[in-house]
Amino acid sequence: MRFEVRRLLLRIGVLCLAALAGAQAHHTPPPISIARDPMIDAAFERFYNMDYERSTRYFEQILERHPSDPSAVNHLLNAVLMHELYRMGAMNSGEYANDSFIGQAHHPADPSVKQRIQQLVTRAQELEEVELKANPDDVNALYARGITRAEFALYTALVERAWISALRNAVGARRDHERVLQLSPNYVEAKLVVGAHNYVMGSLPWSAKVAVSLVRLSGSREKGLQYLREAATGNGENSVNAKIVLSLFLRRDHNYDEARGIMHELSRRYPRNYLFSLEEANLLRASGNPQAAATIYRQVWQSGRAGKYGALHYETVAAALGDLLRSQKDYGGAAAAYELVNDAPNPDPETLQKANLAAGEMYDLLQRRDLAMKKYQIVLAQNAATPPAEQARKHIREAYRE
């Protein structure tokens, strides 16, 4: 049973990200609303520009002013969770595009952050249940509960690796937002979670569709994309989130041009978020335009060196450039790109180790065995108990060859 659940989550895992995205949605203001709070726009601006620390402080202040509003709790929960996922290295869109997210997280979660996330989930649920007890058809409370469930699904899947719990909460989020749309068909924000779920369920292989039909779940890819486009073009705050999810699904469908257009728009709107530019370059590469992709990789690297991204791990673009040049058999250029990761002010240790290993392999292919051996020794010195270290030991014994 556990294996089957893992397989199902492998296919619908991106649903968790889609559901999470709705956490910033603007919806019909409840009696106590954060929608008119003067700090809300600034908080979102910081959040989408990956200034997680400042956006978290803003959301904390908003919650202090609106302690009875579950949406205020959900906003803070989202900021805390996304910051931790970024720190863990769990926000690489390429992994969600090819389902490799099922593997272990790059870095372990901080126990104190896990505790805070769980506390925020509990607080939001308690506020939502109070409102729903008074009125079971309160669309704002139903919407908020669906968001909390979606966030908890993401947390349990990517942090706790608890697949059954993640699936249960993801389905609960869909049920809540379907009920919202039954009660209020124009509640476009709810179409993000429902649309994502429809797309994913409609994309499952036949055997998996039979399995999910046993719990009365179904989906349509076309309906899913339609809902996501409606949410993306809406005027609510979650239009950005819908665009991110829509772009991810379009990439999975190899609809690179539309996805790239979305990422280009977002990268211009939020210039400090290098992930948008990185994804635009990745889409260019996937669509068969490596030169344009390389240009963006280099632009992001130069912007990072100029201080545009602060302490964010923009060095991933150098590794991506190295991978692109390697695929073109430009081993010298690839080695130089991988070496750039060492020039970043505070590179992610895992990215750095992988880049040093890749640089060593390039030097072996260039028949520069002396340089290759030095890079392999550096890999071992960084951390001798990792898969890259194991590869380095093999290459020390025998030169790397493709």
C-alpha positions in Angstrom: 0.0 0.0 0.0 2.8 2.4 0.9 4.5 1.8 -2.4 1.3 2.5 -4.3 0.7 5.7 -2.4 4.3 6.8 -3.2 3.7 6.1 -6.9 0.5 8.1 -6.8 2.2 10.9 -5.1 5.0 10.8 -7.6 2.4 11.6 -10.3 0.4 14.2 -8.3 3.1 15.7 -6.2 3.0 19.0 -8.1 -0.5 19.3 -6.9 0.9 20.1 -3.5 2.8 23.1 -5.0 -0.3 24.2 -6.9 -2.4 24.0 -3.7 0.2 25.9 -1.7 0.2 28.7 -4.3 -3.4 29.5 -3.4 -2.3 30.6 0.1 -1.8 34.1 -1.0 -5.1 34.4 -2.8 -7.2 37.5 -2.4 -10.9 36.6 -1.8 -14.1 38.2 -0.7 -13.3 40.0 2.5 -14.6 38.3 5.7 -15.8 40.5 8.6 -12.2 40.9 9.8 -10.1 41.3 6.7 -6.5 41.6 6.0 -7.3 42.6 2.4 -7.3 46.3 3.3 -4.2 46.2 5.5 -1.7 48.8 4.2 1.2 46.3 4.6 -0.2 43.5 2.6 1.0 44.7 -0.8 4.5 45.3 0.5 4.6 41.8 2.1 3.7 40.1 -1.2 6.2 42.3 -3.1 9.0 41.1 -0.7 7.7 37.5 -0.8 7.8 37.2 -4.6 11.2 38.8 -4.7 12.4 36.1 -2.4 13.0 38.4 0.5 11.6 35.8 2.8 12.9 37.2 6.1 11.3 40.6 5.5 8.1 39.3 4.1 7.8 37.0 7.1 8.2 40.0 9.5 5.5 41.8 7.5 3.1 38.9 7.7 3.8 38.5 11.4 2.8 42.2 11.9 -0.4 41.7 9.8 -1.3 38.7 11.9 -0.9 40.7 15.1 -3.4 43.2 13.8 -5.8 40.5 12.6 -5.4 37.6 15.0 -8.9 36.1 14.3 -8.5 35.9 10.5 -7.4 32.5 9.3 -6.1 33.9 6.0 -3.6 36.0 8.0 -2.3 32.8 9.6 -2.2 31.1 6.2 -0.1 34.0 4.7 2.4 33.7 7.5 2.4 29.9 7.2 3.1 30.1 3.5 6.0 32.5 4.0 7.6 30.4 6.7 7.1 27.2 4.7 8.4 28.5 1.4 11.5 30.0 3.1 12.3 26.6 4.6 11.7 24.8 1.4 14.1 27.2 -0.3 16.7 26.7 2.4 16.3 22.9 2.0 16.8 23.1 -1.8 13.3 21.9 -2.6 12.3 24.6 -5.1 14.0 23.5 -8.2 11.3 23.5 -10.8 13.1 21.0 -13.0 12.7 18.4 -10.3 8.9 18.9 -10.3 8.8 18.8 -14.1 10.4 15.3 -14.2 8.9 13.9 -10.9 12.3 13.5 -9.2 11.0 15.4 -6.2 10.1 12.0 -4.7 13.8 11.7 -3.7 15.2 12.9 -0.4 15.3 16.7 0.3 18.7 18.3 -0.3 19.0 19.5 3.3 17.2 18.4 6.4 14.5 20.6 7.8 15.1 22.8 10.8 13.3 21.2 13.8 12.3 24.6 15.2 10.8 25.7 11.8 8.9 22.4 11.6 7.4 23.1 15.0 6.4 26.6 14.0 4.7 25.3 10.8 2.8 22.7 12.8 1.7 25.4 15.3 0.5 27.7 12.5 -1.4 24.9 10.9 -3.2 24.1 14.1 -4.0 27.8 14.7 -5.5 28.2 11.3 -7.6 25.1 11.6 -9.0 26.1 14.9 -10.1 29.5 13.6 -11.6 27.9 10.5 -13.5 25.4 12.4 -15.0 28.1 14.6 -16.3 29.9 11.6 -17.6 26.7 9.9 -19.4 25.6 13.1 -21.3 28.8 13.0 -22.0 28.5 9.2 -21.0 25.3 7.4 -21.5 27.2 4.0 -19.2 30.1 4.8 -17.2 30.2 1.6 -14.4 32.2 3.0 -13.9 29.8 5.9 -14.1 26.8 3.4 -11.6 28.5 1.2 -9.2 29.2 4.1 -9.5 25.6 5.3 -8.7 24.3 1.9 -5.6 26.5 1.8 -4.5 25.2 5.2 -5.0 21.6 4.1 -3.0 22.3 0.9 -0.1 23.9 2.8 -0.1 21.0 5.2 -0.1 18.5 2.3 3.0 20.3 0.9 4.7 20.2 4.3 4.0 16.5 4.9 5.1 15.5 1.4 8.3 17.5 1.0 9.4 17.9 4.7 8.0 14.9 6.6 7.9 12.6 3.5 4.5 11.3 4.9 2.8 10.3 1.7 -0.6 9.1 3.1 -1.1 12.3 5.1 -0.1 14.4 2.2 -2.6 12.7 -0.1 -5.3 12.9 2.5 -4.8 16.7 2.9 -4.5 17.4 -0.8 -7.8 15.6 -1.4 -9.3 17.6 1.5 -8.2 20.8 -0.1 -9.8 19.9 -3.4 -13.1 19.0 -1.7 -13.2 22.3 0.2 -12.6 24.4 -2.9 -15.0 22.4 -5.0 -17.6 23.2 -2.4 -16.6 26.9 -2.6 -17.3 26.8 -6.3 -20.6 25.1 -5.8 -21.7 27.9 -3.5 -20.0 30.7 -5.4 -19.1 29.8 -9.0 -17.3 33.1 -9.6 -14.9 32.6 -6.7 -12.0 32.3 -9.1 -9.4 31.9 -6.5 -10.7 28.4 -5.7 -10.1 27.4 -9.3 -6.4 27.2 -8.7 -6.4 24.2 -6.4 -9.4 22.5 -8.2 -7.8 23.2 -11.6 -4.4 21.8 -10.6 -6.1 18.7 -9.2 -8.1 18.2 -12.4 -5.0 18.5 -14.5 -3.0 16.1 -12.5 -5.8 13.5 -12.2 -6.5 13.9 -15.9 -2.8 13.2 -16.6 -2.6 9.9 -14.7 -2.1 6.6 -16.5 -5.1 4.3 -16.8 -4.1 2.1 -13.9 -3.7 5.1 -11.6 -7.0 6.5 -12.7 -8.7 3.3 -11.7 -7.1 3.5 -8.3 -8.2 7.0 -7.6 -11.7 6.4 -8.9 -12.2 4.1 -6.0 -12.2 7.2 -3.7 -14.4 9.1 -6.2 -11.7 11.3 -7.7 -11.4 12.2 -11.3 -10.0 14.9 -13.5 -9.7 16.5 -16.9 -6.5 18.0 -18.2 -8.4 20.5 -20.4 -10.6 21.6 -17.5 -7.6 21.9 -15.3 -5.7 24.2 -17.7 -8.9 26.2 -18.3 -9.3 26.8 -14.5 -5.6 27.7 -14.1 -5.8 30.2 -16.9 -8.8 31.8 -15.4 -7.1 32.1 -12.0 -3.9 33.4 -13.7 -5.8 36.2 -15.5 -7.9 37.1 -12.6 -7.4 40.3 -10.6 -6.7 38.5 -7.3 -3.4 38.3 -5.5 -3.1 34.6 -6.4 -2.8 35.3 -10.1 1.0 35.1 -9.7 0.7 31.7 -8.1 -1.6 30.5 -10.8 0.9 31.6 -13.4 3.7 29.7 -11.7 1.6 26.5 -11.5 0.3 26.9 -15.1 3.9 27.3 -16.4 5.0 24.2 -14.5 2.2 22.1 -16.1 2.9 23.6 -19.5 6.5 22.6 -19.2 5.4 19.0 -18.4 3.3 19.1 -21.6 6.3 20.5 -23.6 4.4 23.7 -24.3 7.5 25.7 -23.8 6.6 28.9 -25.6 3.6 29.7 -23.5 5.4 28.7 -20.3 8.4 30.8 -21.2 6.1 33.8 -21.9 4.8 33.5 -18.4 8.2 33.2 -16.8 9.5 36.2 -18.8 6.6 38.3 -17.5 7.3 37.2 -13.9 11.0 37.8 -14.1 10.4 41.3 -15.2 7.8 42.0 -12.6 10.0 40.5 -9.8 13.6 41.1 -10.8 15.2 39.9 -7.6 13.6 36.4 -8.0 16.3 34.8 -10.0 14.4 31.5 -10.1 12.0 33.1 -12.7 14.9 34.0 -15.0 16.5 30.6 -14.4 13.3 28.9 -15.4 13.0 31.0 -18.5 16.4 29.9 -19.5 15.6 26.3 -18.8 12.6 26.5 -21.0 14.6 28.0 -23.8 17.1 25.2 -23.5 14.3 22.6 -23.5 12.7 24.1 -26.6 15.9 23.9 -28.6 17.3 27.4 -28.2 20.5 26.8 -26.2 22.2 30.0 -27.2 19.4 32.2 -25.9 19.4 30.1 -22.7 23.1 30.5 -22.3 22.7 34.3 -22.6 20.2 34.4 -19.8 22.3 32.1 -17.6 25.2 34.5 -18.0 23.1 37.6 -17.4 21.8 36.1 -14.1 25.3 35.2 -13.1 26.6 38.8 -13.8 23.6 40.3 -11.9 24.4 38.1 -9.0 28.0 39.1 -8.9 26.9 42.7 -9.0 24.9 42.1 -5.8 21.4 42.1 -7.3 20.3 38.9 -5.5 21.9 39.4 -2.1 22.7 36.1 -0.3 20.4 34.0 -2.6 22.0 31.0 -4.2 22.2 32.4 -7.7 25.2 30.2 -8.4 22.8 27.5 -9.6 22.8 29.3 -12.9 26.5 28.7 -13.4 25.9 25.0 -12.8 23.0 25.1 -15.3 25.3 26.8 -17.9 27.9 24.2 -17.3 25.3 21.4 -18.0 24.2 23.2 -21.2 27.7 23.5 -22.5 28.5 19.9 -21.5 25.5 18.7 -23.6 27.1 20.5 -26.5 30.4 18.8 -25.9 32.0 22.2 -25.2 34.0 20.6 -22.3 36.3 23.6 -21.8 33.4 26.0 -21.6 31.6 23.7 -19.3 34.6 23.3 -17.0 34.9 27.1 -16.8 31.2 27.5 -16.0 31.3 24.8 -13.2 34.4 26.6 -11.8 32.3 29.8 -11.4 30.3 28.2 -8.6 33.4 28.5 -6.5 33.4 32.3 -7.0 30.0 32.7 -5.4 30.2 34.4 -2.0 28.4 31.6 -0.1 27.6 28.8 -2.5 25.2 26.0 -1.5 27.4 23.1 -0.4 25.6 20.5 -2.4 25.7 22.7 -5.6 29.3 23.4 -5.0 30.3 19.7 -4.6 28.4 18.7 -7.7 30.0 21.5 -9.7 33.5 20.5 -8.6 32.8 16.9 -9.5 31.5 18.0 -12.9 34.5 20.2 -13.5 36.8 17.3 -12.7 35.0 15.1 -15.2 35.4 17.9 -17.9 39.1 18.0 -17.2 39.3 14.3 -17.6 37.6 14.6 -21.0 40.1 17.3 -21.9 42.9 15.0 -20.8 43.9 17.3 -18.0 44.3 14.5 -15.5 46.2 16.7 -13.0 43.4 19.2 -12.8 40.8 16.5 -12.6 42.5 14.8 -9.7 42.6 18.1 -7.8 38.9 18.6 -8.3 38.1 15.0 -7.1 40.2 15.6 -4.0 38.3 18.8 -3.3 35.0 16.9 -3.7 36.1 14.4 -1.0 37.3 17.1 1.3 33.9 18.8 1.1 31.9 15.8 2.2 33.2 12.2 1.8 29.8 10.6 2.5 27.7 11.8 -0.5 27.0 10.3 -4.0 29.3 12.9 -5.7 32.1 11.8 -3.3 31.5 8.2 -4.3 31.7 9.2 -8.0 34.9 11.1 -7.2 36.5 8.0 -5.7 35.7 6.0 -8.8 37.2 8.7 -11.0 40.4 8.8 -8.9 40.8 5.1 -9.6 39.9 5.5 -13.3 39.6 8.6 -15.4 36.1 9.6 -16.3 35.0 8.8 -19.8 31.6 9.4 -21.4 
